[in-house]
Amino acid sequence: MQQILKQRCDSIRLSWLLAACLFTAQALAQANDTMTPIAPPNQSKAIDIGTGSLPGAQTQESWHAQYGSRFVRNVTLATLTPFLPDPQKASGAAVIIAPGGGFRTLSMDNEGWEVAQALANQGIAAFVLKYRLNQTPADMAEFKRAMDEMFSTTGRRPPRPDPAQMKLSLAPQLEDSRAAFALIRSRAVEWNIDPDRIGMLGFSAGAMLTMATTLVDKDAKPAFIGNIYGPIDAVEVPADAPPLFVALAADDPFFANGEFGLIKSWHAAKKPVEFHFYEQGGHGFGMYPKETTSTGWFSAFTSWLTMHGMFKHKE
């Protein structure tokens, strides 16, 4: 009898333990999804790129955590943070990384610093561009409502702007990307970089900025570009268009329901293009560990760069 009672007690304890673990996991998941204000992280390596303060800005930069990552909003002063490879591994190539966030926030960990560090580990100099953003409410609750409203338009988003509209609507961001290219080229010798092998990699809104930089800016001249779950509408391809890498998940609620016009445009113009259309991954997968093949985008991207000679060592 005592043995039976002990087994029942152990079973009850196990049930309570499992229930407690489940409750804790649910609580953590809920907390992880919550926008939580945090102190600004150390940005001592960030370089002011010289484009000045965002015109008319009233609300100053602030940071929050969500999904286990750090985000920044109300960026009024653009910076560039270098992640330089070990000199023994340095290839001479470089990439400017533009995180996403709807031009209202920037996913600095998942689409910025973690990507940059991974590239530096492979021998490519990486620079995270913290570009200026559209102003959002200082109050976190109001900001969340504004973001929820933006996401509620999923599936009925307006057509992407044409080049003339890009110049107007993305004027501060285009100025920032242009200045980033100029800064890296001005310090290319110091950073052991080949000025002709500097590309740009963007995520979501950052991908939109990457495409705009390529399509309408005459000075940046990226050697290659990466569009990671950004708009893929048809465009007029410049005569000097660089090789293009695109990664998108089929279940992306924003950009997966188009007709792949960007890829068709690049291919029709006889410009190099590689397109990875993953079955699953959603939007914003970045460097998050997920059980989907979309996590293979980074390996595919570096293999693609290798194929295009970007990892050859500088002479």
FIZATOR-242111 format. One line per 3 residues: their letters; for each residue x, y, z of N, C-alpha, C. Coordinates in Angstrom, 2 decimals. Example, Ala and Ser with C-alpha at 12.3 -4.5 7.8 and 13.67 -1.06 7.14 Angstrom:
residues 2
as> 13.19 -5.69 7.80 12.30 -4.50 7.80 13.20 -3.30 7.80 ~ 12.85 -2.25 7.08 13.67 -1.06 7.14 12.90 0.03 7.87
end
This chain:
residues 315
mqq> 0.83 -1.21 0.00 0.00 0.00 0.00 0.86 1.26 0.00 ~ 1.89 1.25 0.82 2.78 2.41 0.87 3.43 2.67 -0.49 ~ 3.79 1.56 -1.16 4.40 1.70 -2.47 3.44 2.34 -3.47
ilk> 2.17 1.92 -3.40 1.15 2.48 -4.29 0.95 3.96 -4.03 ~ 0.87 4.30 -2.70 0.69 5.70 -2.33 1.88 6.55 -2.81 ~ 3.09 5.98 -2.66 4.28 6.70 -3.10 4.24 6.95 -4.60
qrc> 3.82 5.93 -5.36 3.75 6.09 -6.81 2.73 7.14 -7.19 ~ 1.59 7.13 -6.46 0.56 8.14 -6.75 1.07 9.54 -6.42 ~ 1.77 9.64 -5.28 2.31 10.95 -4.90 3.33 11.44 -5.93
dsi> 4.20 10.50 -6.37 5.18 10.86 -7.38 4.51 11.30 -8.67 ~ 3.40 10.59 -9.01 2.66 10.95 -10.22 2.06 12.34 -10.11 ~ 1.49 12.62 -8.90 0.89 13.94 -8.68 1.96 15.02 -8.76
rls> 3.12 14.75 -8.13 4.23 15.73 -8.18 4.66 15.98 -9.61 ~ 4.75 14.89 -10.39 5.16 15.02 -11.78 4.15 15.85 -12.57 ~ 2.86 15.61 -12.30 1.81 16.36 -12.98 1.91 17.84 -12.66
wll> 2.10 18.12 -11.34 2.24 19.52 -10.93 3.48 20.15 -11.55 ~ 4.57 19.36 -11.61 5.81 19.88 -12.18 5.63 20.20 -13.66 ~ 4.97 19.28 -14.39 4.73 19.51 -15.80 3.84 20.73 -16.02
aac> 2.80 20.82 -15.16 1.90 21.96 -15.27 2.64 23.27 -14.99 ~ 3.52 23.24 -13.98 4.29 24.45 -13.66 5.22 24.83 -14.79 ~ 5.85 23.80 -15.38 6.76 24.06 -16.50 6.00 24.65 -17.69
lft> 4.81 24.08 -17.96 4.00 24.58 -19.07 3.58 26.01 -18.83 ~ 3.16 26.31 -17.60 2.75 27.67 -17.26 3.92 28.64 -17.42 ~ 5.12 28.20 -16.94 6.30 29.04 -17.04 6.67 29.30 -18.49
aqa> 6.60 28.23 -19.30 6.93 28.37 -20.72 5.97 29.32 -21.40 ~ 4.66 29.19 -21.08 3.67 30.08 -21.68 3.91 31.53 -21.25 ~ 4.25 31.69 -19.95 4.50 33.04 -19.44 5.71 33.67 -20.10
laq> 6.78 32.84 -20.27 7.97 33.34 -20.91 7.71 33.71 -22.36 ~ 6.93 32.85 -23.05 6.61 33.13 -24.45 5.83 34.43 -24.57 ~ 4.88 34.62 -23.64 4.09 35.85 -23.66 4.98 37.06 -23.38
and> 5.88 36.91 -22.38 6.77 38.01 -22.05 7.73 38.29 -23.20 ~ 8.16 37.24 -23.88 9.09 37.37 -24.99 8.47 38.16 -26.14 ~ 7.15 38.07 -26.27 6.44 38.75 -27.34 6.15 40.22 -27.00
tmt> 6.32 40.57 -25.74 6.00 41.92 -25.28 7.13 42.89 -25.58 ~ 6.77 44.08 -26.05 7.77 45.12 -26.25 8.17 45.69 -24.88 ~ 9.41 45.46 -24.50 9.88 45.88 -23.18 10.97 46.92 -23.32
pia> 10.77 48.13 -22.81 11.81 49.15 -22.90 13.10 48.70 -22.22 ~ 14.24 48.99 -22.86 15.55 48.65 -22.30 16.48 49.85 -22.45 ~ 17.57 49.80 -21.69 18.59 50.85 -21.81 19.34 50.68 -23.13
ppn> 19.81 51.75 -23.72 20.58 51.63 -24.96 21.82 50.77 -24.73 ~ 22.13 49.87 -25.65 23.33 49.06 -25.50 24.58 49.87 -25.79 ~ 25.73 49.28 -25.49 27.01 49.93 -25.78 27.17 50.07 -27.30
qsk> 27.36 51.29 -27.76 27.54 51.54 -29.19 28.82 52.33 -29.42 ~ 29.84 52.00 -28.62 31.08 52.76 -28.68 31.80 52.63 -30.02 ~ 31.52 51.56 -30.77 32.18 51.37 -32.06 31.41 52.00 -33.21
aid> 30.22 52.53 -32.93 29.40 53.13 -33.98 30.02 54.44 -34.45 ~ 30.01 54.64 -35.76 30.61 55.83 -36.37 29.52 56.72 -36.94 ~ 29.55 57.98 -36.56 28.63 58.97 -37.14 29.00 59.15 -38.61
igt> 28.05 58.91 -39.51 28.39 58.96 -40.94 28.23 60.36 -41.53 ~ 27.81 61.32 -40.70 27.86 62.71 -41.13 26.66 63.24 -41.88 ~ 25.52 62.54 -41.83 24.34 63.04 -42.54 23.48 63.95 -41.67
gsl> 23.89 64.16 -40.43 23.18 65.10 -39.57 21.92 64.52 -38.95 ~ 21.24 65.35 -38.19 20.03 64.93 -37.49 18.83 64.89 -38.44 ~ 17.90 64.00 -38.18 16.69 63.90 -38.98 15.92 65.22 -38.93
pga> 15.65 65.83 -40.07 14.94 67.12 -40.08 13.59 67.03 -39.37 ~ 13.34 67.99 -38.49 12.06 68.08 -37.81 11.81 67.05 -36.73 ~ 12.83 66.29 -36.35 12.63 65.24 -35.34 12.32 65.84 -33.98
qtq> 11.29 65.29 -33.32 10.89 65.73 -31.99 11.14 64.65 -30.94 ~ 11.06 63.39 -31.35 11.21 62.27 -30.42 12.58 61.64 -30.60 ~ 13.24 61.38 -29.48 14.60 60.89 -29.53 14.67 59.36 -29.49
esw> 15.81 58.84 -29.89 16.05 57.40 -30.00 15.75 56.65 -28.70 ~ 15.12 55.48 -28.84 14.86 54.62 -27.68 14.95 53.17 -28.12 ~ 15.16 52.27 -27.15 15.38 50.86 -27.42 14.35 50.00 -26.68
haq> 14.03 48.85 -27.26 13.17 47.89 -26.57 13.57 46.48 -26.98 ~ 13.16 45.52 -26.18 13.41 44.11 -26.45 12.11 43.42 -26.84 ~ 12.19 42.47 -27.75 11.04 41.68 -28.18 11.56 40.46 -28.92
ygs> 10.90 39.32 -28.72 11.31 38.07 -29.38 12.76 37.70 -29.06 ~ 13.25 38.13 -27.91 14.63 37.82 -27.53 15.67 38.65 -28.26 ~ 15.24 39.72 -28.94 16.16 40.57 -29.69 15.98 42.04 -29.28
rfv> 16.96 42.85 -29.67 16.90 44.27 -29.37 16.54 45.09 -30.62 ~ 15.68 46.07 -30.39 15.20 46.93 -31.46 15.42 48.39 -31.07 ~ 15.63 49.24 -32.08 15.76 50.66 -31.83 14.74 51.39 -32.69
rnv> 14.22 52.50 -32.18 13.30 53.31 -32.97 13.61 54.79 -32.75 ~ 12.97 55.61 -33.57 13.20 57.06 -33.54 14.69 57.39 -33.69 ~ 15.35 56.69 -34.60 16.75 57.00 -34.89 16.80 58.35 -35.61
tla> 17.50 59.29 -35.03 17.61 60.63 -35.63 19.01 60.91 -36.16 ~ 19.98 60.07 -35.78 21.36 60.25 -36.23 21.88 58.91 -36.74 ~ 22.24 58.87 -38.02 22.66 57.61 -38.63 24.10 57.27 -38.25
tlt> 24.32 55.98 -38.01 25.67 55.51 -37.68 25.98 54.23 -38.46 ~ 27.27 53.90 -38.46 27.75 52.69 -39.12 28.66 51.97 -38.13 ~ 28.34 50.71 -37.83 29.14 49.95 -36.88 29.93 48.87 -37.62
pfl> 31.27 48.93 -37.60 32.07 47.96 -38.33 32.28 46.65 -37.55 ~ 32.23 45.55 -38.28 32.60 44.23 -37.77 33.68 43.73 -38.73 ~ 34.94 43.91 -38.33 36.04 43.59 -39.22 36.55 42.18 -38.96
pdp> 36.88 41.44 -40.02 37.36 40.07 -39.85 38.80 40.03 -39.34 ~ 39.20 38.88 -38.86 40.59 38.64 -38.53 41.43 38.94 -39.78 ~ 42.50 39.74 -39.64 43.32 40.08 -40.81 43.80 38.85 -41.59
qka> 43.98 37.74 -40.89 44.44 36.52 -41.57 43.36 35.93 -42.46 ~ 42.09 36.26 -42.17 40.97 35.71 -42.93 40.34 36.73 -43.87 ~ 40.75 38.00 -43.73 40.09 39.07 -44.49 40.19 38.84 -45.99
sga> 39.05 38.92 -46.65 38.97 38.68 -48.10 39.12 39.96 -48.91 ~ 38.92 41.10 -48.26 38.93 42.37 -48.99 37.55 42.84 -49.38 ~ 36.55 41.95 -49.27 35.18 42.33 -49.60 34.49 42.90 -48.36
avi> 33.42 43.65 -48.60 32.67 44.27 -47.51 31.20 44.33 -47.87 ~ 30.37 44.40 -46.85 28.92 44.52 -47.08 28.31 45.45 -46.05 ~ 27.44 46.32 -46.51 26.65 47.20 -45.64 25.34 46.48 -45.35
iap> 25.00 46.36 -44.08 23.79 45.63 -43.68 22.73 46.63 -43.24 ~ 21.55 46.53 -43.85 20.43 47.41 -43.52 19.32 46.58 -42.86 ~ 19.17 46.66 -41.53 18.10 45.92 -40.86 16.73 46.43 -41.28
ggg> 15.70 45.63 -41.00 14.34 46.01 -41.34 13.55 46.48 -40.14 ~ 12.29 46.88 -40.40 11.41 47.34 -39.34 10.40 48.37 -39.82 ~ 10.09 48.32 -41.12 9.06 49.21 -41.65 9.41 50.68 -41.61
frt> 10.70 51.01 -41.54 11.18 52.39 -41.44 10.67 53.07 -40.17 ~ 10.23 52.24 -39.20 9.78 52.76 -37.90 10.63 52.24 -36.76 ~ 11.29 51.12 -37.00 12.16 50.51 -36.00 13.21 49.71 -36.75
lsm> 14.26 49.29 -36.05 15.30 48.48 -36.67 15.58 47.26 -35.80 ~ 15.59 46.09 -36.42 15.88 44.84 -35.72 17.39 44.68 -35.66 ~ 18.01 45.26 -34.64 19.46 45.39 -34.60 20.20 44.08 -34.35
dne> 19.63 43.18 -33.56 20.29 41.89 -33.31 20.09 40.95 -34.49 ~ 18.84 40.59 -34.72 18.49 39.53 -35.67 18.83 39.85 -37.12 ~ 18.77 41.13 -37.49 19.01 41.53 -38.88 20.17 42.50 -39.02
gwe> 20.95 42.63 -37.93 22.07 43.55 -37.96 23.34 42.97 -37.42 ~ 23.53 43.10 -36.12 24.79 42.70 -35.50 25.10 41.22 -35.64 ~ 24.08 40.36 -35.50 24.35 38.92 -35.61 24.75 38.54 -37.03
vaq> 24.13 39.16 -38.01 24.49 38.92 -39.41 25.91 39.41 -39.66 ~ 26.23 40.60 -39.15 27.55 41.19 -39.36 28.64 40.32 -38.75 ~ 28.42 39.84 -37.54 29.43 39.00 -36.89 29.64 37.70 -37.66
ala> 28.54 37.12 -38.15 28.64 35.87 -38.91 29.42 36.09 -40.20 ~ 29.23 37.22 -40.86 29.97 37.53 -42.07 31.45 37.78 -41.76 ~ 31.71 38.52 -40.68 33.10 38.77 -40.30 33.82 37.46 -40.00
nqg> 33.12 36.52 -39.38 33.71 35.21 -39.10 34.10 34.48 -40.38 ~ 33.41 34.82 -41.48 33.69 34.19 -42.77 34.77 34.93 -43.55 ~ 35.20 36.09 -43.04 36.26 36.83 -43.71 35.81 38.05 -44.49
iaa> 34.56 38.42 -44.34 34.07 39.60 -45.06 33.78 40.72 -44.06 ~ 34.26 41.92 -44.34 34.02 43.05 -43.46 32.55 43.44 -43.55 ~ 31.91 43.60 -42.41 30.48 43.91 -42.39 30.24 45.18 -41.59
fvl> 29.29 45.99 -42.06 29.00 47.27 -41.44 27.49 47.41 -41.26 ~ 27.05 47.54 -40.02 25.62 47.66 -39.75 25.22 49.13 -39.83 ~ 24.31 49.41 -40.74 23.83 50.78 -40.95 22.59 51.02 -40.10
kyr> 22.74 51.86 -39.11 21.58 52.29 -38.31 21.09 53.59 -38.94 ~ 20.18 53.43 -39.91 19.73 54.58 -40.69 18.59 55.30 -39.98 ~ 18.40 56.55 -40.37 17.36 57.38 -39.74 15.96 56.85 -40.08
lnq> 15.05 57.00 -39.12 13.73 56.41 -39.24 12.62 57.44 -39.17 ~ 11.45 57.04 -39.67 10.25 57.86 -39.49 9.93 57.94 -38.01 ~ 9.48 59.07 -37.57 9.17 59.28 -36.16 7.95 58.46 -35.72
tpa> 8.03 57.92 -34.52 6.92 57.15 -33.93 6.62 57.72 -32.54 ~ 5.43 57.40 -31.97 5.10 57.92 -30.64 6.12 57.50 -29.59 ~ 6.45 58.41 -28.70 7.40 58.09 -27.62 6.82 57.06 -26.67
dma> 5.51 57.12 -26.44 4.85 56.18 -25.54 4.83 54.78 -26.17 ~ 5.25 53.77 -25.39 5.35 52.41 -25.91 3.99 51.85 -26.34 ~ 2.96 52.11 -25.56 1.63 51.60 -25.90 1.13 52.21 -27.21
efk> 1.35 53.50 -27.39 0.94 54.15 -28.63 1.76 53.63 -29.81 ~ 3.04 53.40 -29.56 3.89 52.84 -30.61 3.39 51.47 -31.03 ~ 3.03 50.63 -30.05 2.53 49.29 -30.36 1.26 49.37 -31.19
ram> 0.37 50.31 -30.84 -0.87 50.47 -31.62 -0.55 50.87 -33.05 ~ 0.44 51.74 -33.22 0.82 52.18 -34.57 1.39 51.02 -35.38 ~ 2.18 50.17 -34.72 2.75 49.02 -35.42 1.67 48.00 -35.76
dem> 0.74 47.78 -34.82 -0.37 46.85 -35.08 -1.20 47.33 -36.27 ~ -1.39 48.64 -36.35 -2.16 49.21 -37.47 -1.42 48.98 -38.79 ~ -0.10 49.14 -38.76 0.69 48.91 -39.97 0.58 47.45 -40.42
fst> 0.71 46.52 -39.46 0.65 45.10 -39.80 -0.75 44.66 -40.20 ~ -1.77 45.41 -39.78 -3.14 45.03 -40.13 -3.42 45.19 -41.61 ~ -2.55 45.90 -42.32 -2.75 46.09 -43.76 -2.14 44.96 -44.57
tgr> -1.62 43.94 -43.89 -1.04 42.79 -44.59 -2.05 42.23 -45.58 ~ -1.60 41.98 -46.80 -2.47 41.41 -47.83 -3.14 42.45 -48.69 ~ -3.11 43.70 -48.28 -3.70 44.75 -49.12 -2.78 45.98 -49.14
rpp> -1.50 45.70 -49.22 -0.51 46.76 -49.24 -0.52 47.48 -50.59 ~ -0.23 48.77 -50.62 -0.22 49.51 -51.89 0.96 49.10 -52.74 ~ 0.92 49.42 -54.04 2.05 49.10 -54.92 3.32 49.78 -54.42
rpd> 4.45 49.15 -54.68 5.71 49.73 -54.26 5.96 51.02 -55.05 ~ 6.62 52.01 -54.42 6.86 53.29 -55.11 7.81 53.14 -56.28 ~ 7.61 53.99 -57.29 8.52 53.98 -58.42 9.78 54.77 -58.04
paq> 10.83 54.75 -58.89 12.08 55.42 -58.54 11.92 56.88 -58.12 ~ 11.06 57.62 -58.83 10.87 59.03 -58.47 10.30 59.16 -57.07 ~ 9.36 58.28 -56.73 8.78 58.31 -55.39 9.79 57.88 -54.34
mkl> 10.64 56.91 -54.70 11.68 56.46 -53.77 12.58 57.61 -53.36 ~ 12.96 58.43 -54.33 13.85 59.54 -54.04 13.24 60.49 -53.01 ~ 11.92 60.63 -53.08 11.24 61.53 -52.15 10.95 60.87 -50.81
sla> 10.32 59.69 -50.85 9.87 59.06 -49.60 11.01 58.49 -48.77 ~ 12.13 58.15 -49.43 13.26 57.56 -48.71 14.48 58.49 -48.74 ~ 14.25 59.77 -48.88 15.37 60.71 -49.02 16.39 60.62 -47.89
pql> 15.98 60.66 -46.60 16.98 60.56 -45.54 17.72 59.22 -45.54 ~ 16.98 58.13 -45.78 17.60 56.81 -45.77 18.57 56.64 -46.94 ~ 18.21 57.15 -48.12 19.10 57.08 -49.27 20.36 57.91 -49.02
eds> 20.21 59.03 -48.37 21.37 59.85 -48.03 22.29 59.08 -47.08 ~ 21.68 58.33 -46.15 22.47 57.54 -45.21 23.22 56.41 -45.90 ~ 22.55 55.68 -46.79 23.23 54.57 -47.47 24.35 55.09 -48.37
raa> 24.10 56.20 -49.05 25.14 56.79 -49.90 26.35 57.19 -49.06 ~ 26.10 57.80 -47.92 27.20 58.21 -47.03 27.95 57.01 -46.48 ~ 27.24 55.91 -46.24 27.89 54.71 -45.73 28.88 54.16 -46.75
fal> 28.47 54.09 -48.02 29.38 53.63 -49.07 30.59 54.56 -49.16 ~ 30.35 55.86 -49.11 31.44 56.83 -49.23 32.41 56.70 -48.07 ~ 31.90 56.50 -46.87 32.76 56.38 -45.69 33.66 55.15 -45.79
irs> 33.08 54.03 -46.18 33.87 52.80 -46.27 34.95 52.94 -47.34 ~ 34.60 53.54 -48.46 35.60 53.70 -49.52 36.71 54.67 -49.08 ~ 36.35 55.67 -48.28 37.37 56.63 -47.83 38.34 56.00 -46.84
rav> 37.93 54.92 -46.19 38.79 54.25 -45.20 39.15 52.83 -45.64 ~ 39.03 52.58 -46.94 39.25 51.23 -47.46 40.65 50.71 -47.16 ~ 41.66 51.55 -47.28 43.03 51.12 -47.00 43.18 50.74 -45.54
ewn> 42.66 51.59 -44.66 42.72 51.34 -43.22 42.04 50.04 -42.84 ~ 40.91 49.75 -43.48 40.13 48.56 -43.13 40.44 47.35 -44.03 ~ 41.43 47.50 -44.89 41.85 46.40 -45.78 40.71 45.92 -46.66
idp> 40.05 46.89 -47.31 38.87 46.60 -48.14 39.13 47.02 -49.57 ~ 38.67 46.20 -50.50 38.72 46.53 -51.93 37.53 47.43 -52.24 ~ 37.73 48.68 -52.65 36.61 49.59 -52.89 35.65 49.11 -53.96
dri> 36.11 48.18 -54.80 35.24 47.66 -55.86 34.48 46.41 -55.44 ~ 34.64 45.99 -54.19 33.93 44.80 -53.70 33.13 45.13 -52.44 ~ 32.38 46.21 -52.49 31.50 46.60 -51.38 30.05 46.42 -51.82
gml> 29.32 45.58 -51.13 27.92 45.32 -51.48 26.98 45.77 -50.38 ~ 25.71 45.42 -50.54 24.70 45.82 -49.56 23.70 44.68 -49.39 ~ 23.33 44.43 -48.15 22.40 43.36 -47.79 21.29 43.95 -46.92
gfs> 20.03 43.81 -47.36 18.93 44.40 -46.62 17.84 43.40 -46.28 ~ 17.15 43.66 -45.18 16.07 42.81 -44.70 14.77 43.62 -44.65 ~ 13.73 43.11 -45.31 12.42 43.75 -45.29 12.54 45.21 -45.74
aga> 12.25 46.17 -44.85 12.40 47.58 -45.24 13.84 47.89 -45.62 ~ 14.79 47.21 -44.97 16.20 47.37 -45.33 16.48 46.86 -46.73 ~ 15.73 45.83 -47.15 15.85 45.33 -48.52 15.29 46.36 -49.50
mlt> 14.22 47.03 -49.09 13.65 48.09 -49.92 14.66 49.23 -50.08 ~ 15.36 49.56 -48.99 16.39 50.59 -49.06 17.55 50.13 -49.95 ~ 17.91 48.86 -49.86 18.97 48.30 -50.69 18.61 48.42 -52.17
mat> 17.36 48.07 -52.51 16.92 48.16 -53.90 16.88 49.62 -54.35 ~ 16.39 50.51 -53.49 16.33 51.93 -53.84 17.73 52.49 -54.07 ~ 18.68 52.08 -53.22 20.07 52.52 -53.38 20.61 52.10 -54.73
tlv> 20.25 50.90 -55.16 20.71 50.36 -56.43 20.03 51.02 -57.62 ~ 18.73 51.30 -57.48 17.94 51.77 -58.61 18.02 53.27 -58.85 ~ 18.16 54.05 -57.78 18.07 55.50 -57.96 19.31 56.28 -57.55
dkd> 20.24 55.64 -56.83 21.43 56.36 -56.41 22.56 56.11 -57.40 ~ 23.18 57.16 -57.88 24.22 57.03 -58.89 25.62 56.94 -58.30 ~ 25.75 57.17 -56.98 27.07 57.22 -56.37 27.45 55.95 -55.61
akp> 26.48 55.26 -55.04 26.79 54.11 -54.18 27.46 52.97 -54.95 ~ 26.88 52.58 -56.06 27.41 51.53 -56.93 27.81 50.27 -56.17 ~ 26.84 49.58 -55.53 27.18 48.35 -54.83 27.67 47.26 -55.77
afi> 28.64 46.48 -55.33 29.21 45.40 -56.15 28.27 44.20 -56.20 ~ 27.40 44.07 -55.21 26.40 43.01 -55.15 25.33 43.46 -54.17 ~ 24.15 42.88 -54.28 23.07 43.24 -53.36 22.30 41.99 -52.93
gni> 21.81 42.03 -51.70 20.98 40.95 -51.18 19.65 41.49 -50.70 ~ 18.57 40.90 -51.18 17.20 41.28 -50.81 16.62 40.12 -50.01 ~ 16.56 40.26 -48.69 16.05 39.19 -47.82 14.65 39.58 -47.37
ygp> 13.68 38.83 -47.78 12.23 39.05 -47.59 11.83 40.52 -47.71 ~ 12.23 41.10 -48.85 11.80 42.45 -49.19 10.87 42.43 -50.38 ~ 10.42 43.59 -50.87 9.54 43.64 -52.04 10.21 43.03 -53.26
ida> 9.44 42.30 -54.06 10.01 41.68 -55.27 9.17 42.04 -56.50 ~ 8.66 43.26 -56.54 7.90 43.72 -57.70 8.84 44.05 -58.85 ~ 8.29 44.03 -60.07 9.08 44.32 -61.26 9.66 45.73 -61.20
vev> 10.86 45.89 -61.73 11.53 47.19 -61.74 12.21 47.38 -63.10 ~ 12.63 48.62 -63.34 13.46 48.89 -64.50 14.91 48.72 -64.07 ~ 15.59 47.77 -64.65 16.92 47.39 -64.20 17.98 48.32 -64.81
pad> 18.84 48.90 -63.96 19.89 49.78 -64.49 20.88 49.00 -65.36 ~ 21.52 49.71 -66.26 22.48 49.07 -67.16 23.66 48.48 -66.40 ~ 24.01 49.10 -65.26 25.14 48.63 -64.47 24.69 47.85 -63.23
app> 23.51 47.23 -63.29 22.95 46.52 -62.14 23.90 45.43 -61.65 ~ 24.09 45.33 -60.33 24.99 44.32 -59.77 24.29 42.96 -59.63 ~ 25.03 41.90 -59.36 24.42 40.61 -59.05 23.45 40.74 -57.88
lfv> 22.32 40.03 -57.97 21.24 40.13 -56.99 20.96 38.76 -56.36 ~ 20.89 38.73 -55.04 20.51 37.53 -54.29 19.19 37.82 -53.58 ~ 18.22 36.93 -53.72 16.91 37.11 -53.10 16.53 35.87 -52.29
ala> 16.04 36.08 -51.08 15.53 34.98 -50.25 14.18 35.39 -49.68 ~ 13.19 34.51 -49.81 11.83 34.80 -49.39 11.14 33.50 -49.00 ~ 10.28 33.54 -47.99 9.52 32.36 -47.60 8.14 32.40 -48.26
add> 7.65 31.23 -48.66 6.35 31.15 -49.33 5.20 31.56 -48.43 ~ 5.41 31.49 -47.11 4.36 31.90 -46.18 4.59 33.30 -45.63 ~ 5.42 34.09 -46.30 5.62 35.49 -45.92 4.32 36.24 -46.19
pff> 3.72 36.87 -45.17 2.42 37.53 -45.37 2.50 38.83 -46.15 ~ 3.70 39.39 -46.32 3.84 40.68 -46.99 4.17 40.56 -48.47 ~ 5.16 39.75 -48.80 5.71 39.83 -50.15 5.69 38.52 -50.94
ang> 5.07 37.46 -50.41 5.13 36.16 -51.09 4.01 35.95 -52.11 ~ 3.09 36.88 -52.20 1.93 36.67 -53.07 2.00 37.44 -54.39 ~ 3.18 37.93 -54.71 3.35 38.66 -55.96 3.70 37.72 -57.10
efg> 4.23 38.29 -58.14 4.55 37.51 -59.34 6.05 37.44 -59.60 ~ 6.85 37.67 -58.57 8.30 37.54 -58.68 8.85 38.45 -59.77 ~ 8.26 39.64 -59.90 8.65 40.55 -60.97 10.10 40.99 -60.90
lik> 10.63 41.16 -59.68 12.01 41.60 -59.53 12.97 40.58 -60.14 ~ 12.72 39.31 -59.85 13.59 38.26 -60.38 13.49 38.20 -61.91 ~ 12.26 38.31 -62.41 12.05 38.29 -63.86 12.73 39.48 -64.52
swh> 12.65 40.65 -63.88 13.26 41.85 -64.44 14.77 41.69 -64.55 ~ 15.38 41.20 -63.48 16.84 41.04 -63.46 17.26 40.01 -64.51 ~ 16.50 38.91 -64.57 16.83 37.83 -65.52 16.66 38.31 -66.97
aak> 15.59 39.04 -67.24 15.34 39.55 -68.59 16.42 40.53 -69.02 ~ 16.98 41.27 -68.05 18.05 42.22 -68.35 19.41 41.53 -68.47 ~ 19.39 40.19 -68.33 20.63 39.39 -68.41 21.64 39.79 -67.36
kpv> 21.10 40.06 -66.15 21.95 40.36 -65.00 21.91 39.16 -64.04 ~ 23.00 38.87 -63.35 23.03 37.72 -62.45 22.00 37.84 -61.33 ~ 21.21 36.79 -61.13 20.21 36.78 -60.06 20.05 35.37 -59.53
efh> 19.98 35.25 -58.21 19.72 33.96 -57.56 18.55 34.14 -56.61 ~ 17.58 33.22 -56.68 16.34 33.35 -55.91 16.07 32.07 -55.12 ~ 15.93 32.23 -53.79 15.60 31.11 -52.90 14.19 31.35 -52.34
fye> 13.27 30.47 -52.69 11.87 30.59 -52.26 11.59 29.43 -51.31 ~ 11.70 29.71 -50.02 11.58 28.67 -49.01 10.11 28.37 -48.70 ~ 9.82 27.11 -48.47 8.44 26.71 -48.20 7.89 27.39 -46.96
qgg> 8.70 27.47 -45.90 8.26 28.06 -44.65 9.35 28.97 -44.09 ~ 8.95 29.84 -43.21 9.89 30.77 -42.58 9.23 32.06 -42.15 ~ 8.05 32.35 -42.77 7.35 33.58 -42.41 8.14 34.82 -42.80
hgf> 7.86 35.91 -42.10 8.56 37.17 -42.36 9.47 37.47 -41.18 ~ 10.68 37.89 -41.47 11.59 38.31 -40.40 12.40 37.19 -39.80 ~ 12.61 36.09 -40.54 13.34 34.97 -39.93 14.80 35.29 -39.64
gmy> 15.44 36.12 -40.46 16.78 36.59 -40.16 17.71 35.50 -39.66 ~ 18.32 35.75 -38.51 19.24 34.79 -37.90 18.58 33.99 -36.78 ~ 17.25 34.13 -36.61 16.57 33.35 -35.58 16.73 31.86 -35.85
pke> 17.02 31.05 -34.84 17.06 29.59 -35.04 15.63 29.06 -35.22 ~ 15.35 28.49 -36.38 14.02 27.96 -36.67 14.14 26.59 -37.31 ~ 13.10 25.80 -37.19 13.10 24.46 -37.79 12.54 24.52 -39.20
tts> 13.03 25.46 -39.97 12.61 25.61 -41.37 13.85 25.75 -42.23 ~ 13.71 25.41 -43.50 14.87 25.50 -44.39 15.27 26.94 -44.67 ~ 14.43 27.91 -44.27 14.78 29.31 -44.47 16.05 29.68 -43.72
tgw> 16.39 28.92 -42.68 17.62 29.21 -41.94 18.86 28.99 -42.82 ~ 18.67 28.32 -43.95 19.79 28.08 -44.86 20.16 29.26 -45.73 ~ 19.41 30.37 -45.61 19.67 31.51 -46.48 21.10 32.04 -46.32
fsa> 21.61 32.05 -45.07 22.93 32.64 -44.83 24.03 31.82 -45.51 ~ 23.95 30.51 -45.38 24.92 29.64 -46.03 24.84 29.79 -47.55 ~ 23.60 29.88 -48.07 23.41 30.06 -49.51 23.99 31.40 -49.97
fts> 23.81 32.44 -49.15 24.31 33.77 -49.50 25.83 33.79 -49.56 ~ 26.50 33.21 -48.56 27.95 33.21 -48.56 28.50 32.33 -49.69 ~ 27.80 31.25 -50.01 28.22 30.41 -51.15 28.09 31.20 -52.45
wlt> 27.03 31.97 -52.54 26.80 32.81 -53.72 27.90 33.87 -53.84 ~ 28.27 34.48 -52.71 29.36 35.47 -52.73 30.66 34.82 -53.17 ~ 30.90 33.59 -52.70 32.10 32.86 -53.11 32.10 32.63 -54.62
mhg> 30.94 32.22 -55.16 30.82 31.98 -56.59 31.14 33.24 -57.40 ~ 30.81 34.40 -56.84 31.06 35.66 -57.54 32.43 36.26 -57.21 ~ 33.28 35.49 -56.54 34.65 35.93 -56.31 34.81 36.96 -55.21
mfk> 33.81 37.12 -54.35 33.90 38.13 -53.31 34.78 37.71 -52.13 ~ 35.07 36.43 -52.02 35.89 35.96 -50.91 37.34 35.74 -51.30 ~ 37.69 36.11 -52.51 39.10 36.00 -52.88 39.88 37.02 -52.09
hke> 41.07 36.68 -51.70 41.87 37.57 -50.88 42.39 38.74 -51.71 ~ 42.41 39.89 -51.06 42.86 41.11 -51.72 44.33 40.99 -52.05 ~ 44.68 41.40 -53.27 46.09 41.34 -53.70 46.91 42.42 -52.99
end
